[in-house]
Amino acid sequence: MNVKKIVYPTRYFIGIEHDHPLPMSHKEDSHVAPLFRRLQAWEEDIDHVKIPKQFVGLACYPPKVLELDTFDYFALLEVHELQDTTAPLVQKKLTKWNVFRNRNYL
């Protein structure tokens, strides 16, 4: 079997959540750019930012995603560790995880 194991370490992020859940049919370009601009305005209040800066968009799907037809969206900046935050900033921890991928996959 021609499989490659990719290990992603635990990573920490601080950022801003979109004001309301987005519909599954949402076109990202209309709300994402302003959300990242809002995050940049708060950037000086975020300590221990990883260099080079890693900005990430994270979509979180609720357990009842098929019923609700919505998802939550976050604009995040990677940091070395979680820290105390004040609204509107939120924290996210993405735990270590493994992916097994076919080596021929691009």
C-alpha positions as CSV (number, residue, x, y, z in Angstrom):
1,M,0.0,0.0,0.0
2,N,1.4,3.4,-1.0
3,V,0.2,5.5,2.0
4,K,1.9,8.5,3.7
5,K,1.2,9.4,7.3
6,I,1.0,13.1,8.0
7,V,1.1,14.2,11.7
8,Y,-0.3,17.6,12.6
9,P,0.8,18.8,16.0
10,T,-1.5,20.5,18.5
11,R,-1.9,24.1,17.4
12,Y,-3.3,27.2,19.2
13,F,-5.2,30.1,17.7
14,I,-6.8,33.4,18.8
15,G,-9.3,35.2,16.6
16,I,-12.8,36.4,16.0
17,E,-16.0,34.5,15.3
18,H,-18.4,35.7,12.6
19,D,-21.3,37.6,14.2
20,H,-23.9,34.9,13.2
21,P,-24.0,31.4,11.8
22,L,-23.6,31.3,8.0
23,P,-25.9,29.4,5.7
24,M,-24.3,26.4,3.9
25,S,-24.9,28.1,0.6
26,H,-22.7,31.0,1.7
27,K,-20.2,32.5,-0.7
28,E,-17.1,33.2,1.4
29,D,-15.9,36.3,-0.4
30,S,-18.7,38.5,1.0
31,H,-18.0,38.1,4.7
32,V,-14.5,36.6,5.1
33,A,-12.4,39.5,4.1
34,P,-14.1,42.0,6.5
35,L,-13.7,39.4,9.3
36,F,-10.0,39.2,8.7
37,R,-9.7,43.0,8.6
38,R,-11.5,43.0,12.0
39,L,-9.0,40.5,13.3
40,Q,-6.1,42.7,12.1
41,A,-7.5,45.6,14.1
42,W,-7.2,43.4,17.3
43,E,-3.8,41.9,16.4
44,E,-1.8,44.2,18.7
45,D,-3.8,42.8,21.7
46,I,-2.7,39.2,20.9
47,D,0.5,38.0,22.5
48,H,2.9,35.2,21.6
49,V,2.0,35.2,17.8
50,K,3.9,32.6,15.8
51,I,6.3,34.0,13.2
52,P,5.8,33.9,10.3
53,K,2.2,34.8,11.0
54,Q,-0.4,32.2,10.1
55,F,-3.9,33.5,9.5
56,V,-6.5,30.7,9.2
57,G,-10.1,30.5,8.4
58,L,-11.9,27.8,10.4
59,A,-15.4,26.5,9.6
60,C,-17.1,24.6,12.5
61,Y,-20.1,22.5,11.7
62,P,-22.7,21.8,14.5
63,P,-23.9,18.3,15.2
64,K,-27.2,19.1,13.6
65,V,-25.7,20.6,10.5
66,L,-28.1,18.9,8.1
67,E,-31.1,20.3,10.1
68,L,-29.7,23.8,10.7
69,D,-28.0,24.2,7.3
70,T,-25.6,26.6,8.9
71,F,-22.0,26.7,10.2
72,D,-19.8,29.0,12.4
73,Y,-16.8,30.7,10.9
74,F,-13.7,32.0,12.6
75,A,-10.8,34.2,11.4
76,L,-7.8,33.1,13.5
77,L,-4.1,33.9,14.1
78,E,-1.8,31.1,15.2
79,V,-0.1,31.7,18.6
80,H,2.4,29.7,20.7
81,E,0.0,29.2,23.6
82,L,-3.5,30.0,24.7
83,Q,-4.0,33.1,26.8
84,D,-6.6,35.1,28.5
85,T,-8.7,37.0,26.0
86,T,-11.5,39.5,26.1
87,A,-14.5,39.8,23.7
88,P,-14.6,39.8,20.8
89,L,-11.5,37.6,20.8
90,V,-11.9,33.8,21.1
91,Q,-9.5,30.9,21.6
92,K,-9.2,27.6,19.7
93,K,-7.1,24.6,20.3
94,L,-6.7,22.1,17.4
95,T,-5.4,18.9,19.0
96,K,-2.7,16.7,17.4
97,W,-4.2,14.5,14.6
98,N,-3.0,12.1,11.9
99,V,-3.9,11.9,8.3
100,F,-3.2,8.9,6.1
101,R,-3.0,9.9,2.5
102,N,-2.3,8.0,-0.7
103,R,1.2,9.1,-1.9
104,N,-0.2,9.8,-5.3
105,Y,-2.7,12.3,-3.9
106,L,-1.7,15.9,-4.9
